[in-house]
């Protein structure tokens, strides 16, 4: 019945702040400052959340965006360029994609 | 991508292509399409005309899914997030389609008809552009997203279908608000009584207003007769390529230049730096650029194939083939059905909605849209309708095989947005004579400047839609600590 609850209340976007380290292919170990889980969200919300994160984080900090919306996953690297930040990696897993972004260049 | 991140897949790949469930499903869909095609051809080889729509639809669906080619994003993302990715992809498709369309026209196989130019194009584009911000996809975008398993997008298709069907046939309560000159002009058109063209706002709008307007390609307006000059120089170069180039330069200057120069650490850019910057903008999403190239080429080829088939069967419209095969139900009083011969989305969806309402006992043929122009064929014989189904299936196949297919149920908010936005898209599509494909993409590429007018309206609508959408999000997030979906 979780879908019924999601239908009435909406699935929440969760933004967690516990810093943790992940190893990114081609980048190495990176400390993730924030993790944004927006599974189920469709355009343009993942994009808007990305902008919000880039605004809130300090220069050099990394955040992770978890999305299952293919169109957003395609757009976010271009968006990150416009925001003068760096797209580190996009990792595919069973749920969707984890996109790692560092504020600044 | 120039500020490269890597894309990695951490899900284990199993051996063999068919070992993956998604690939098996995709192969199954392909098999069903092949079997269905063979079955149709075994009944009557003339169904090849209908199957051309299916197969091109399938190719469009694959390219749309491959490039995540969301044309709603072409307008929305500029204003919402300042990203020109989709607008650039769209312009690439426009440029290529126009070149092939010119060749098809010179070859004598063009199926294109111009749209009447008037204020209704701006207004229709505006309403459509406002709607797509809320549905999260244009008419084609909703089809390919439905193929990815997005139930919200399926609701958008339902809303577009029924809203159009109701708008074009609905009652008379609204008629009093229309200019009496339109009613007089409609009455003077000497139309068959069963169409009752002086009743129903869409009939009065069509017969009393749109029919009095002119629609033409620029070559027709200028009266050029040489086919090469009128197709390549006037219609393609002047109407399509130069405006496309101007838009691309504008997109670069407004949205891309600053970030590019900063990234490339160029402080005093020369012309060559800007050229490299433009190239970087084109290739910032390779998938989108490839999809734009593919869609442009195949959209042109579809006109050529359908034009050649019309020549082969000596027909002007699929309605003639349907009557010859004994299917006279659902033809218009001119014995025609909707049969554009090129990529088009909204009219066939209106026919789906109209056909269902007719079966429920509503009289849907006493109007110009269905009764005179487009007919109301059984969905199983609706050739352009199969193009839409082809888009869904093509997108589903590719999404399954890339493991991107996922059933996604909408939240109530998304569902309401889908239905309200889809209804606005249906209304805008009928007032503006099509969606961003039929009224913009297919028109500007064939030398009809009215498509740019539609895009102008759609851009304003998109801008207003983004403003309204942001206001809604702010309102929601001020109510709750956490942003809800």
Boltz contact constraints between the chains, C-beta under 6 A:
constraints:
  - contact:
      token1: [A, 3]
      token2: [B, 409]
      max_distance: 6.0
  - contact:
      token1: [A, 6]
      token2: [B, 411]
      max_distance: 6.0
  - contact:
      token1: [A, 7]
      token2: [B, 411]
      max_distance: 6.0
  - contact:
      token1: [A, 7]
      token2: [B, 412]
      max_distance: 6.0
  - contact:
      token1: [A, 8]
      token2: [B, 412]
      max_distance: 6.0
  - contact:
      token1: [A, 10]
      token2: [B, 411]
      max_distance: 6.0
  - contact:
      token1: [A, 10]
      token2: [B, 413]
      max_distance: 6.0
  - contact:
      token1: [A, 10]
      token2: [B, 484]
      max_distance: 6.0
  - contact:
      token1: [A, 10]
      token2: [B, 485]
      max_distance: 6.0
  - contact:
      token1: [A, 11]
      token2: [B, 485]
      max_distance: 6.0
  - contact:
      token1: [A, 12]
      token2: [B, 482]
      max_distance: 6.0
  - contact:
      token1: [A, 12]
      token2: [B, 484]
      max_distance: 6.0
  - contact:
      token1: [A, 13]
      token2: [B, 483]
      max_distance: 6.0
  - contact:
      token1: [A, 25]
      token2: [B, 6]
      max_distance: 6.0
  - contact:
      token1: [A, 25]
      token2: [B, 8]
      max_distance: 6.0
  - contact:
      token1: [A, 26]
      token2: [B, 6]
      max_distance: 6.0
  - contact:
      token1: [A, 41]
      token2: [B, 485]
      max_distance: 6.0
  - contact:
      token1: [A, 42]
      token2: [B, 136]
      max_distance: 6.0
  - contact:
      token1: [A, 43]
      token2: [B, 136]
      max_distance: 6.0
  - contact:
      token1: [A, 44]
      token2: [B, 80]
      max_distance: 6.0
  - contact:
      token1: [A, 47]
      token2: [B, 81]
      max_distance: 6.0
  - contact:
      token1: [A, 68]
      token2: [B, 406]
      max_distance: 6.0
  - contact:
      token1: [A, 70]
      token2: [B, 68]
      max_distance: 6.0
  - contact:
      token1: [A, 70]
      token2: [B, 404]
      max_distance: 6.0
  - contact:
      token1: [A, 71]
      token2: [B, 68]
      max_distance: 6.0
  - contact:
      token1: [A, 71]
      token2: [B, 70]
      max_distance: 6.0
  - contact:
      token1: [A, 74]
      token2: [B, 68]
      max_distance: 6.0
  - contact:
      token1: [A, 75]
      token2: [B, 83]
      max_distance: 6.0
  - contact:
      token1: [A, 75]
      token2: [B, 85]
      max_distance: 6.0
  - contact:
      token1: [A, 77]
      token2: [B, 1]
      max_distance: 6.0
  - contact:
      token1: [A, 78]
      token2: [B, 83]
      max_distance: 6.0
  - contact:
      token1: [A, 78]
      token2: [B, 85]
      max_distance: 6.0
  - contact:
      token1: [A, 78]
      token2: [B, 284]
      max_distance: 6.0
  - contact:
      token1: [A, 78]
      token2: [B, 285]
      max_distance: 6.0
  - contact:
      token1: [A, 79]
      token2: [B, 81]
      max_distance: 6.0
  - contact:
      token1: [A, 79]
      token2: [B, 83]
      max_distance: 6.0
  - contact:
      token1: [A, 81]
      token2: [B, 3]
      max_distance: 6.0
  - contact:
      token1: [A, 81]
      token2: [B, 259]
      max_distance: 6.0
  - contact:
      token1: [A, 82]
      token2: [B, 82]
      max_distance: 6.0
  - contact:
      token1: [A, 82]
      token2: [B, 83]
      max_distance: 6.0
  - contact:
      token1: [A, 82]
      token2: [B, 259]
      max_distance: 6.0
  - contact:
      token1: [A, 84]
      token2: [B, 259]
      max_distance: 6.0
  - contact:
      token1: [A, 84]
      token2: [B, 262]
      max_distance: 6.0
  - contact:
      token1: [A, 86]
      token2: [B, 3]
      max_distance: 6.0
  - contact:
      token1: [A, 87]
      token2: [B, 5]
      max_distance: 6.0
  - contact:
      token1: [A, 88]
      token2: [B, 5]
      max_distance: 6.0
  - contact:
      token1: [A, 89]
      token2: [B, 5]
      max_distance: 6.0
  - contact:
      token1: [A, 89]
      token2: [B, 6]
      max_distance: 6.0
  - contact:
      token1: [A, 90]
      token2: [B, 7]
      max_distance: 6.0
  - contact:
      token1: [A, 91]
      token2: [B, 8]
      max_distance: 6.0
  - contact:
      token1: [A, 91]
      token2: [B, 10]
      max_distance: 6.0
  - contact:
      token1: [A, 92]
      token2: [B, 9]
      max_distance: 6.0
  - contact:
      token1: [A, 93]
      token2: [B, 10]
      max_distance: 6.0
  - contact:
      token1: [A, 94]
      token2: [B, 11]
      max_distance: 6.0
